[in-house]
Amino acid sequence: MNDSFNTQQQLTVNGEAFQINSLKELGSAAKRLPFSLKILLENLLRNEDGVSVKTQDIQALLDWDPHAKPSTEVAFTPARVVMQDFTGVPAIVDLAAMRDAMEKLGGDPAKINPLSPVELVIDHSVQVDGYGNDGAFDLNAKLEYDRNKERYEFLRWGQTAFDNLKVVPPATGIVHQVNLEYLARVVFNEDRNGQKFAYPDTLVGTDSHTTMINGLGVLGWGAGGIEAEAVMLGQPISLLIPQVVGVKLSGRLPEGTTATDLVLTVTEMLRNHGVVGKFVEFYGDGLADLPLADRATIANMAPEYGATCGIFPIDDETINYLRLTNRDEQQLKLVEDYAKHQGLWRNNGDEADYTDSLELKLDDVVPSLAGPKRPQDRIALDQAGDVLKKHLQEFQDERIERREKNDENQKIIESEGPATNTEEPVSEAQFMGAANVKFKGQEFELNDGACVIAAITSCTNTSNPSVILAAGLVAQKAKQRGINVKPWVKTSLAPGSKVVTDYLEKAGLMSDLEHLGFNLVGYGCTTCIGNSGPLASEISDAIQKHQLIVSSILSGNRNFEGRIHQDIKMNLLASPPLVVAYAIAGRTDIDVYKEPLTHDEQGNAIYLKDIWPSVKEVSDLVKATVTKSMFEKNYASVYEGDHRWQQIQVPDGKLYDWDDASTYIKKAPFFDGMTVEPPGIPTIEGARCLAKLGDSVTTDHISPAGAIKADSPTGTYLQKNGVEKSQFNSYGSRRGNHEVMMRGTFANIRLRNLLAPGTEGGVTRTQPDNNLASIYDAAMDYQKQNTPLIILAGKEYGTGSSRDWAAKGSLLLGVKAVVAQSYERIHRSNLIGMGVLPLQFKDGESHESLGITGQEVFSIEGLQDKVDEVTLVVDKDNGEKLNVKVDLRIDTPKEWDYYKHGGILQYVLRNMLNG
């Protein structure tokens, strides 16, 4: 590698010499940079080769103007990749298909191999079927293996077939918590040709909440599976040198507040400020009293406040946490000495140059919730009763409106053929909003506003002992008062690692949580990603028959529409102790400050304050129960797995033996018909609109991860292939099968396609005949006619998890371009990675303001290499033609390369073939 700035030198740590690229040699130019950009600078220095990283790239970073619009592209080379199984399985499927394609094109399949460490944690496949009893964990584990046998066999094959790939088996923990507690190095210590090299731990992950690791001072963020695959194969990530927003923290959290309240406050503040596409980093003397677990909680939700990352510097608290989690003492010394040498160590009073600087006084944080549809919609707890009653009324008004339109829509559906996800009319004899239910020997009335799911889940909070132990203390105090959760609430505890149950047991609180029904259901991502499992049939039937507007409360980070459960309209994010409290109340539309949660057997009112622990109670318990030995024990055999994992048969061979009968794993079609030479820039003309969408359409709307409906195109496909409804599993678990995923694209039950007003779900109207059809069926008909497709959308298109299938599915349906008002960062990148063109309306314009109905014929003029503007030509039925100038959102030269090759995977494959 080149060394134009003469930064290569040795750093000696405990007598060992490490080769480093020293930022000290760059003087004040490097010193003034924010923490995150110093890490990026070291990355460029270390990878300077005159091709991907040039001298002028490094100089551009040294000359960084914090207030200038990002314009300089640099190549970032992450040290490693982390994946979870939902996104990891299709990534490995693509690599396996690439090996087949490489052989077909005359190359060496063995070249298709991860060149950087890849760590995959199986954490997204466990579903909450069993709950509320001691056998829940074993039942859910058994069902997980029964449902996912083919996927796990495939991953076991991948683990042996590919070098540099490690797989953490099921029932170990959530990828981000395992990353935090075990996988993260903070500073890499690498042996290369007899020399030791030290450099910052950096990564990308195929999950948007990869940013959780930023709490440990590690730079990384969520990337699409497509982009991550390229990194695995040695490709750097192209990014514009970003703006950096500094958030100064001061003071301490007040009595009664939790880290969850803090992160919801940060999310609201930064979302309002606007940090999309920017780095955020936290600084200030308030960090001295902010535990590492709280930092990780804040970093975790960077996607919710819109930032690429939300990073914290390295300091004494970082070292303390690494020691607690049983990292090697020599490694701790390396981390400390390296960070101090490079100016990556936090000192009191440190401030860098920032694009903007905000301040948050921790003393001002108040108890909070977020919802009922978006994580950035924070609600102060003392106002939650009134706010949620208002939201409930809005849902009730919508219900009345839907009922009034139902008869008319039903007539249209009957005359034009069946459509998916239309609601059955409610007869006059049925009463909307209340139902009498008999369940588990009890009889009760279930009403609008009832809380039917209460889940302590998600990497955001289960990594934080203070909020978990606080939940245990609330349960303990409730048990002592003789009160319990309401019978209609489905309760669950899904920790992010086995350490959590260890310290709950040591604190004597596990039995208290179990008494209230918060039994262990699995170690993994459950309710937060839609794996909440089925509600009891008695509860679900009542909700559907009486169109009840019910709620969930979870300690998660995502609450988008249709994500948690198809029966639930209102979803609230909250701290684990509040999850327990609302489960006791059995509803979410109450004022927990003024109204009692419940009454004891003597009829005495029990308020939230009666069962809420003090900050001292919680902090004392954390110090007494969370120990280094717990981490040592639980991570000693992290890759071994239980007896079920060890009994899985591992297929042989460097090429995967695809099973045509499989409904889980199918050979990816993206390389079918691929040629040695790239196809170049396509022509898009005579296109039709497949879907016309509004604002905040998430990747959940585009590519669902939850349950599969029997009457959907996906359900029909599975049944035709002999899969019974009870074995459907989830969309996420079947991401290795493109036939499932393309049918699920735009199939979310809450998706509202403005081409088919009055409907919800994957419904559209085909043009020019204006017939109602499922989006999948319509797309297939368009493909038979060789008609290209576009998507029209509003603001923040593609917000949410970094789902590669939101882009892959769009491509397979025949979508050639998306025209939106704005994009979420990862989804825009993923679209380009799959050869789908992202276009953006000019400021102040939209499909609505321009009068575009979606029934027109569309063409794109002026599409050529490296242009930043094209013309969207809209031909209307009446002969009128509209020429709309739109921005072309291919933002970097490397993205242009990907687009001209038909996608990032084709680009990488051709490079490896010719290399």
Residue, then its C-alpha position, 0 to 999 in steps of 0.5 A: m500500500n502507498d504511504s503518501f503522508n508518511t504515517q506508517q510507524q510502530l506502536t509498542v504495547n506491553g512489549e509488542a510492536f504493532q504497525i499502525n498508520s499514525l494520525k499524530e503525523l498529520g497534526s492539527a488537520a487530523k486533530r480537529l476532525p470529529f471522532s468518526l472522521k478520524i476513523l474514516l481517515e485512518n481507513l483511507l491512509r491504511n488502504e491507499d493504493g492509488v486506485s480505490v483510495k488516492t492521495q487526493d481522497i485523503q487530502a479531501l478529508l483532511d481539508w473537510d469543511p463541516h458546512a459544505k454540502p458533501s461532494t467528495e466520494v471516498a472508498f471505505t473498507p470495513a474490517r468485517v461484516v455482521m449478518q443476521d439470518f433473515t438477511g444473511v441467508p439470501a446473502i449466502v444464497d447469492l454467493a452460492a449462485m455467484r459460484d454457479a455463474m462463475e463456473k458457467l462463465g468459465g471462471d473459478p468458483a472458488k474465487i467467490n469467497p469472503l475476503s473479510p471476516v463475516e459473522l452471522v448470528i441466527d437470531h431472527s427465526v424464533q417466533v413466540d408460539g409458546y408463552g406464559n409458561d415454563g415450557a415456552f422456551d423449549l416449544n419455541a426452540k423445537l418449532e424454530y428447528d422444525r420450520n427452519k431445517e432447510r435454512y439451517e442445513f444451508l447455513r451449515w453448508g455455507q459455514t464449511a464451504f466458504d472461508n472466513l464465515k462464522v455462524v453463531p447458532p440459534a438460541t444464543g442471542i440477538v446479533h447486535q447484543v452478541n456483537l457488543e458483548y463478544l464479537a467486537r474488537v474495538v481495535f483489530n490485532e492482525d498478524r500478517n506475514g509475520q508482522k502485527f498490525a493494529y487498526p480500528d474495528t469497523l464494519v457494516g451489517t445486514d441489519s439497520h441496527t448494526t449502529m448499536i456497536n457505535g456505543l463501543g466506539v466502533l464505526g459501522w452501520g447497516a448496509g443492504g445485503i447486496e452492498a454487504e456481499a460486495v464488501m465480503l468480496g473485497q469491494p470497498i463501500s463508496l460514500l460521500i464524506p459526510q457532514v457530522v452533527g455533534v450532540k453534547l450531553s450534560g447532566r444526569l438522568p433524573e429519578g424515574t427515567t430510563a435509558t429508553d426514555l433518553v433514546l426516545t428523546v434523542t430520536e425525536m430531537l434528531r429526527n426533527h433537526g434532520v440528520v438523514g445521511k449524516f454521521v452523528e456523534f455524542y460528546g460532552d462531560g455528560l458521557a462520564d456518567l453515561p454507562l456503556a449500555d445506555r450509549a449502546t441503547i442510543a446508538n442502536m436507534a440511529p436508523e430511527y433518528g435517520a443518521t448513518c451512525g450515532i457514535f460515542p468516543i472511546d474512554d474509561e467506560t469503554i475499557n470497563y465494559l470490555r473488561l466486564t464482558n471478559r475481553d482479554e487484558q492485553q486487548l484492553k491495553l491495546v485498545e487504550d494505548y491505540a486510542k490515546h495515540q490516535g486521538l480517539w480517546r475522550n478527554n473532558g472538554d474535548e470538542a471537534d469541528y461539527t456541521d451542527s452542534l446540539e445540546l441535550k441536558l440529561d436532567d430534562v429527560v422525562p419518562s416517555l413512550a413512542g408511537p403508535k406508528r413511528p418510533q420518532d413520535r415520542i409521547a411524554l408519559d404524563q401526556a400519554g393518556d390524552v394523546l393515545k385516547k386521541h389516536l384511538q378516536e382517529f382509528q375509530d373514525e377511520r373504522i366508521e369511514r371504512r364501514e361506510k365504504n365497505d359495501e361499495n368496495q365489495k360490489i366493485i370486488e365482486s364485479e372485477g374479481p377477487a382482491t387480497n386483504t379486503e375487509e369483510p362487512v360487519s353486520e348490524a348485529q355485531f357491535m364494533g369496539a367491544a366483545n365478550v370473550k371466554f378465555k382460559g376459564q375467564e370471561f371478560e370484555l375486550n374493548d378498543g384500546a386493549c393491550v394484547i401484546a406486552a413484550i420485553t424484546s429487542c436489542t435496543n433494551t435487552s442489552n441494558p441491565s438497568v432497564i431489564l432489572a427495573a422490569g424485574l423489580v416492577a414484577q416483584k413489587a406487583k407480585q408482592r401486592g398480589i396483582n397480575v397482568k390482564p388475561w388477554v395480554k400475550t406476555s413474553l421475555a426474549p433477551g438478547s443474550k443468555v447473560v440476561t437470564d443469568y443476572l435475572e436469576k442471580a437477582g431473584l427476579m426471574s420468578d417474579l417475571e414468570h409469575l406475571g407471565f413474562n417467561l423466557v420465550g427465546y434468545g432472539c429478535t421476536t416481537c420487534i420484527g413481527n415474530s410475535g406469533p399468533l394471538a389466542s384464537e379467542i382473542s384474535d376472533a374477537i378482534q377481527k369480528h368486532q373490528l377492535i382497535v387494540s394495541s401492543i407495547l414492546s421494548g423495541n425500536r420499530n413499530f411501523e404499521g403491520r409490523i408487530h401483528q396483523d390484528i394490531k393497529m396501535n404499537l407503542l415503544a417503551s422501556p421494559p418496566l413500562v411494558v410490565a406496567y401496561a401489561i398489568a393495566g391491560r390497556t394503553d389509553i390510560d393516564v398512568y400518573k392519575e389513573p390506577l393500573t389495576h386494583d388488588e384483591q381488597g379493591n385498593a387502587i394500585y398506581l404506577k408509582d406504587i410499583w416503580p423502583s428508584v434509580k438507586e435500587v436499580s443501580d445497586l442491583v446492577k452492580a451486585t448481579v452483573t458479573k464478568s463470569m457470566f459473560e465468560k461462561n455464556y460465550a465460552s462455546v458460542y459457536e457450538g450450539d445445542h444438540r439440535w444444531q449439532q445434529i444437522q446434516v452438513p451437505d458437502g461440496k464447494l457448489y451447492d446442490w440446489d433442491d428444486a422442491s425446496t420452498y425455503i432455498k432456491k437458486a437466485p435468478f439474478f445471474d440468469g442470462m448474464t454475459v461477460e460484457p456489461p449491458g450498459i445503461p438501459t432504455i426505459e419507455g412505455a412504462r406503467c405505474l405498478a403502485k402510487l404511494g404516499d409518504s413514509v412507505t417503509t421497507d416493511h410496507i415494501s417487503p413484509a417480514g411477518a406472517i403470510k396470509a393464506d389468500s395472498p399470492t405467497g400463500t397460494y404459491l406455498q399451498k400449491n407446493g404442498v405447504e400447509k398453512s400451519q407451516f407457512n412460517s414467515y416472510g423473513s424466514r423464506r428470504g432464501n426463496h425468490e418465488v416467495m419474496m417477489r410475491g410478498t413484495f408490496a404485499n403488506i396488509r397496511l400498504r395503501n396503493l393510491l391506484a386502488p383507493g379504498t383498499e389495503g394490502g397488495v392491490t393495484r389497478t392494471q392499465p389501461d383496462n383499470n382492473l383490480a388485481s394483486i400487485y404480483d398478478a398485475a406485475m406478471d401480466y405486465q411482464k408478459q406484455n414486456t411492459p416496464l414498470i415504475i413506482l411513484a412515491g412520496k417522502e422518506y421512501g424505503t425508511g426502515s430495516s435494511r432489507d435487500w428484498a425491498a429492492k430485489g423484489s421490486l426488480l423481479l416484479g419488473v420495476k425499472a425506476v422509482v420516482a419519490q420525493s425523498y429516500e432513506r439512505i440504505h434503500r436508495s443504495n439497494l435500488i441501485g445495487m439491483g439495477v433499479l433507477p432512483l429518481q427524485f422529484k424536485d423540491g416542492e413537487s410531487h406526483e400529487s402536485l403535478g397531477i400524476t394519476g398513475q394511469e399514464v404511460f411513462s418514459i425517461e429521457g436524457l438517461q446517460d452516464k453521470v447525468d444528475e437530471v433526467t426528464l420524466v415524460v408522462d403521456k396522458d390518455n387525452g393526448e396531453k404530455l407532461n415533461v417533468k425534470v427530476d433528479l437522478r439519485i445515482d450519487t457516486p461514480k461507483e454507483w454508476d458502475y453498478y448501474k451500468h453492470g445491471g447491479i452490484l453483484q454483476y459488477v463484482l462477478r465480472n471484476m472477479l472473472n477478469g481479475 
